[in-house]
Amino acid sequence: MAKRRNRKSLPSWLVIIKDYTYLLVGATLVAIAFNLFLYPNMIASGGVVGISTILGYVTGIEPGYIQWAINIPLFVAGVAVLGKQFGLKTLIGTVYLPLAVLVTAHLEPVTENPFLAALFGGVGVGVGLGLVFRGRASTGGVDLAAQIVHKFTGLRLGLGILIIDGLIVISSAFVFNIELALYALITLYITSKTIDLVQMGMGYAKVAFIISSQQEDIRQAILHDLDRGVTRLTATGGYTNTPREMLMCVVNQMEVTKLKELVRHIDPAAFVVVTDANEVLGEGFKVD
C-alpha cells in the first residue's frame, strides 16, 4: 500500500488566520528587503515600490507615502471598474505594505554594492510576494493597474504587467543611470524565480513514467517493494500505432535510485522518464 499521511483539512477559521499571516509576514519581508537593499541603492525593479524609489529620490518624499498615494486610488479605481472582486485581503495588502515600508525605513542598508543589493533584494521581495500569493492575497499596485488596462483594451495581464514594469525600469535609467536600470532587471528576474520557488516548492519530488513489456511485475514491485502508489495510463506507440500501458509513479528524491533499480532488475529494456514535480499534494506527500 502507498504511504499515507492522515491529516484532516484545516478548519475555516484556521485557514483565514494562515492566509492573513502569510499576507502580513510576506508584506513585511517585502518592506524590509526594500529598505535594506533596493531603495538605498536606487534600484527601481518595477511595481509601485519601483515607482516610489524613483519619485522618492526626485521629490524627497518618503516612499511609503508615495505608495499609499498610488495604491489606494488604484484600489478604489479597481473596485469601481472591475467590481468588488478584490476583497478585504487586497485592501489590507494595499494599505499594510506602505505602512511596513514606513515602519522599517530606519533600518540601516546592508550593502552599498548594487549587485549584491539587486541579488538579495530580489530574493527578499520574491520570498515576501510568494508568501502573499500563498495567502491568496495581493498588495495591489501594478496588478490592479494591469487588470484595469485589460478591462478596457483586452491586453493580456502578464503582458500588461511586463509593459508597466518595463516602463518603470526605463524611467530609472533616465532618472538614475543605465547601470542601475540593468541591476533593476536582475532584481526583477530573481524576484520572479523566487516567487515560483516559494509558490511551487523546491522540486523535492520526482515523477517517473515507465513503459515496459512487463508492466504488471513492475507495478507490483512499486506497490509492495517501494511502498508507493502507481497509476496506469493508456498510451499509443508513435511508430507502431499500437495501444499500450504506461505507469506513472511519484516518489521523493531518495527513492528515485531504488525505483530505477527495481525497474532495471525486472526489465532492463524498459523505457523510463524521470522529471521534477515542483509540488505534490495528497497521500504520502505534503498537505497544503
C-alpha positions, -999 to 999 in steps of 0.1 A, spaced: 0 0 0 11 36 -6 24 56 23 -3 78 38 -3 109 59 -37 112 76 -43 148 82 -77 165 83 -84 196 64 -78 228 84 -109 245 99 -120 275 80 -110 299 108 -75 285 108 -73 288 71 -82 325 74 -56 330 101 -30 313 79 -38 334 49 -36 367 68 -3 355 84 11 348 50 -1 383 38 13 403 68 46 384 70 51 385 33 44 422 30 68 428 59 96 409 42 90 430 10 93 462 30 124 450 48 141 440 15 131 473 0 147 493 28 177 472 33 187 467 -3 167 483 -31 159 519 -20 193 528 -6 209 516 -39 184 533 -61 172 500 -77 137 505 -91 127 470 -100 92 476 -112 59 478 -94 47 505 -71 78 501 -49 99 508 -81 78 540 -88 83 551 -51 120 546 -54 122 569 -84 98 595 -70 113 593 -36 147 604 -48 132 630 -71 108 646 -46 124 637 -12 90 623 -1 91 590 20 84 560 -4 57 547 19 36 578 15 41 576 -23 30 540 -23 -2 549 -4 -8 578 -29 -7 553 -57 -21 521 -42 -53 535 -26 -66 553 -57 -58 522 -78 -77 500 -53 -107 524 -55 -105 525 -93 -102 487 -94 -134 483 -73 -152 509 -95 -142 494 -128 -139 457 -120 -164 453 -92 -160 441 -57 -138 411 -65 -107 421 -46 -120 417 -10 -106 426 24 -72 409 19 -63 430 -11 -73 462 8 -52 452 37 -22 444 15 -27 477 -3 -26 496 30 -2 475 50 28 473 27 34 511 26 29 511 64 56 484 68 79 504 45 75 534 67 80 515 99 112 498 87 126 529 70 150 534 99 169 502 91 205 506 80 213 494 45 231 461 45 253 469 15 263 497 -9 272 472 -36 244 475 -62 249 439 -75 245 424 -40 216 447 -34 199 436 -66 206 399 -58 194 398 -22 167 425 -27 152 403 -54 153 373 -32 137 392 -3 110 407 -24 104 373 -41 100 354 -8 77 381 5 54 382 -25 55 344 -27 41 343 8 15 369 0 4 349 -30 3 317 -9 -21 335 13 -43 341 -18 -38 378 -14 -23 408 -32 -6 440 -24 -24 458 -52 -4 483 -73 7 472 -107 -15 441 -107 -46 463 -103 -34 487 -130 -29 458 -154 -64 444 -147 -79 478 -154 -60 481 -187 -71 446 -196 -107 456 -189 -106 484 -215 -81 471 -241 -81 433 -238 -43 434 -232 -32 402 -215 -25 406 -178 10 392 -180 19 414 -209 4 444 -192 25 439 -160 56 434 -182 50 467 -201 44 486 -168 74 472 -151 95 478 -183 85 515 -184 94 518 -147 129 503 -153 134 525 -184 124 556 -163 150 546 -137 176 546 -165 168 583 -172 165 594 -136 195 574 -122 216 557 -149 216 528 -173 237 506 -150 212 509 -121 184 500 -146 203 469 -156 206 459 -119 168 465 -116 163 440 -144 184 415 -125 162 421 -94 130 416 -115 143 382 -128 154 370 -94 121 381 -78 101 361 -104 121 330 -99 120 332 -61 82 337 -62 79 305 -83 102 287 -57 80 298 -28 48 290 -47 57 256 -61 84 243 -38 120 231 -44 112 201 -66 116 176 -38 95 150 -56 100 132 -89 75 118 -114 85 86 -133 69 74 -165 76 38 -173 69 19 -205 77 -18 -204 65 -52 -216 64 -64 -180 40 -38 -167 24 -60 -141 56 -71 -124 69 -35 -122 35 -23 -108 36 -50 -81 72 -41 -72 64 -4 -69 33 -11 -47 49 -36 -24 87 -31 -25 88 6 -29 56 11 -10 44 38 -34 12 43 -54 12 39 -91 -12 49 -119 -18 30 -151 -21 53 -182 -31 44 -217 -6 53 -244 -2 47 -281 31 39 -298 40 67 -322 58 44 -346 37 12 -343 4 29 -335 -2 1 -310 -20 8 -278 -1 0 -247 0 9 -210 23 33 -192 29 35 -155 32 68 -136 47 70 -102 55 99 -79 85 94 -55 107 115 -33 143 122 -43 157 95 -20 135 69 -37 145 76 -73 175 53 -73 156 24 -57 128 29 -83 153 27 -112 170 -3 -98 136 -21 -94 127 -14 -130 161 -23 -143 160 -56 -124 126 -66 -138 130 -53 -173 164 -39 -185 148 -28 -217 122 -7 -200 119 30 -211 119 53 -181 115 91 -179 121 108 -146 112 145 -142 107 171 -114 74 176 -97 75 210 -81 46 204 -58 28 173 -48 -3 172 -26 -21 141 -14 -14 107 2 22 102 11 31 138 4 26 172 20 -9 186 25 -11 223 19 
